[in-house]
Amino acid sequence: MKPMIAVLITAVMTLAGCNTIQGMGQDIQKAGGAIERAGSK
């Protein structure tokens, strides 16, 4: 029973973190663009 509860808690936390992960991906993309622009100067 305890492993099932742990799996459910992990699934809920993963689904709740999707927005955060998406935001982090956008930040990384913006940082990559800034590095690219700096390298082209």
PyMOL CGO cylinders between C-alpha atoms (Angstrom):
from pymol import cmd
from pymol.cgo import CYLINDER

trace = [
    CYLINDER, 0.00, 0.00, 0.00, 2.78, 2.46, 0.85, 0.3, 1, 1, 1, 1, 1, 1,
    CYLINDER, 2.78, 2.46, 0.85, 4.52, 2.11, -2.54, 0.3, 1, 1, 1, 1, 1, 1,
    CYLINDER, 4.52, 2.11, -2.54, 1.20, 2.89, -4.25, 0.3, 1, 1, 1, 1, 1, 1,
    CYLINDER, 1.20, 2.89, -4.25, 0.83, 6.08, -2.21, 0.3, 1, 1, 1, 1, 1, 1,
    CYLINDER, 0.83, 6.08, -2.21, 4.39, 7.10, -3.09, 0.3, 1, 1, 1, 1, 1, 1,
    CYLINDER, 4.39, 7.10, -3.09, 3.67, 6.56, -6.80, 0.3, 1, 1, 1, 1, 1, 1,
    CYLINDER, 3.67, 6.56, -6.80, 0.49, 8.64, -6.60, 0.3, 1, 1, 1, 1, 1, 1,
    CYLINDER, 0.49, 8.64, -6.60, 2.25, 11.47, -4.77, 0.3, 1, 1, 1, 1, 1, 1,
    CYLINDER, 2.25, 11.47, -4.77, 5.07, 11.44, -7.33, 0.3, 1, 1, 1, 1, 1, 1,
    CYLINDER, 5.07, 11.44, -7.33, 2.58, 11.53, -10.20, 0.3, 1, 1, 1, 1, 1, 1,
    CYLINDER, 2.58, 11.53, -10.20, 0.69, 14.48, -8.71, 0.3, 1, 1, 1, 1, 1, 1,
    CYLINDER, 0.69, 14.48, -8.71, 3.90, 16.41, -8.08, 0.3, 1, 1, 1, 1, 1, 1,
    CYLINDER, 3.90, 16.41, -8.08, 5.09, 15.72, -11.63, 0.3, 1, 1, 1, 1, 1, 1,
    CYLINDER, 5.09, 15.72, -11.63, 1.84, 16.91, -13.16, 0.3, 1, 1, 1, 1, 1, 1,
    CYLINDER, 1.84, 16.91, -13.16, 1.79, 20.00, -10.94, 0.3, 1, 1, 1, 1, 1, 1,
    CYLINDER, 1.79, 20.00, -10.94, 5.37, 20.81, -11.97, 0.3, 1, 1, 1, 1, 1, 1,
    CYLINDER, 5.37, 20.81, -11.97, 4.62, 20.82, -15.70, 0.3, 1, 1, 1, 1, 1, 1,
    CYLINDER, 4.62, 20.82, -15.70, 4.08, 24.58, -15.77, 0.3, 1, 1, 1, 1, 1, 1,
    CYLINDER, 4.08, 24.58, -15.77, 7.32, 25.10, -13.90, 0.3, 1, 1, 1, 1, 1, 1,
    CYLINDER, 7.32, 25.10, -13.90, 9.23, 22.82, -16.27, 0.3, 1, 1, 1, 1, 1, 1,
    CYLINDER, 9.23, 22.82, -16.27, 7.71, 24.59, -19.26, 0.3, 1, 1, 1, 1, 1, 1,
    CYLINDER, 7.71, 24.59, -19.26, 8.76, 27.95, -17.84, 0.3, 1, 1, 1, 1, 1, 1,
    CYLINDER, 8.76, 27.95, -17.84, 12.24, 26.64, -17.18, 0.3, 1, 1, 1, 1, 1, 1,
    CYLINDER, 12.24, 26.64, -17.18, 12.46, 25.45, -20.79, 0.3, 1, 1, 1, 1, 1, 1,
    CYLINDER, 12.46, 25.45, -20.79, 11.50, 28.90, -22.02, 0.3, 1, 1, 1, 1, 1, 1,
    CYLINDER, 11.50, 28.90, -22.02, 14.15, 30.49, -19.79, 0.3, 1, 1, 1, 1, 1, 1,
    CYLINDER, 14.15, 30.49, -19.79, 16.80, 28.12, -21.14, 0.3, 1, 1, 1, 1, 1, 1,
    CYLINDER, 16.80, 28.12, -21.14, 15.69, 28.92, -24.69, 0.3, 1, 1, 1, 1, 1, 1,
    CYLINDER, 15.69, 28.92, -24.69, 15.99, 32.66, -24.04, 0.3, 1, 1, 1, 1, 1, 1,
    CYLINDER, 15.99, 32.66, -24.04, 19.43, 32.20, -22.48, 0.3, 1, 1, 1, 1, 1, 1,
    CYLINDER, 19.43, 32.20, -22.48, 20.52, 30.21, -25.53, 0.3, 1, 1, 1, 1, 1, 1,
    CYLINDER, 20.52, 30.21, -25.53, 19.31, 33.01, -27.80, 0.3, 1, 1, 1, 1, 1, 1,
    CYLINDER, 19.31, 33.01, -27.80, 21.28, 35.55, -25.79, 0.3, 1, 1, 1, 1, 1, 1,
    CYLINDER, 21.28, 35.55, -25.79, 24.43, 33.44, -26.04, 0.3, 1, 1, 1, 1, 1, 1,
    CYLINDER, 24.43, 33.44, -26.04, 23.87, 33.04, -29.76, 0.3, 1, 1, 1, 1, 1, 1,
    CYLINDER, 23.87, 33.04, -29.76, 23.47, 36.80, -30.25, 0.3, 1, 1, 1, 1, 1, 1,
    CYLINDER, 23.47, 36.80, -30.25, 26.58, 37.49, -28.17, 0.3, 1, 1, 1, 1, 1, 1,
    CYLINDER, 26.58, 37.49, -28.17, 28.56, 35.01, -30.24, 0.3, 1, 1, 1, 1, 1, 1,
    CYLINDER, 28.56, 35.01, -30.24, 27.53, 36.61, -33.53, 0.3, 1, 1, 1, 1, 1, 1,
    CYLINDER, 27.53, 36.61, -33.53, 28.91, 40.05, -32.59, 0.3, 1, 1, 1, 1, 1, 1,
]
cmd.load_cgo(trace, "trace")
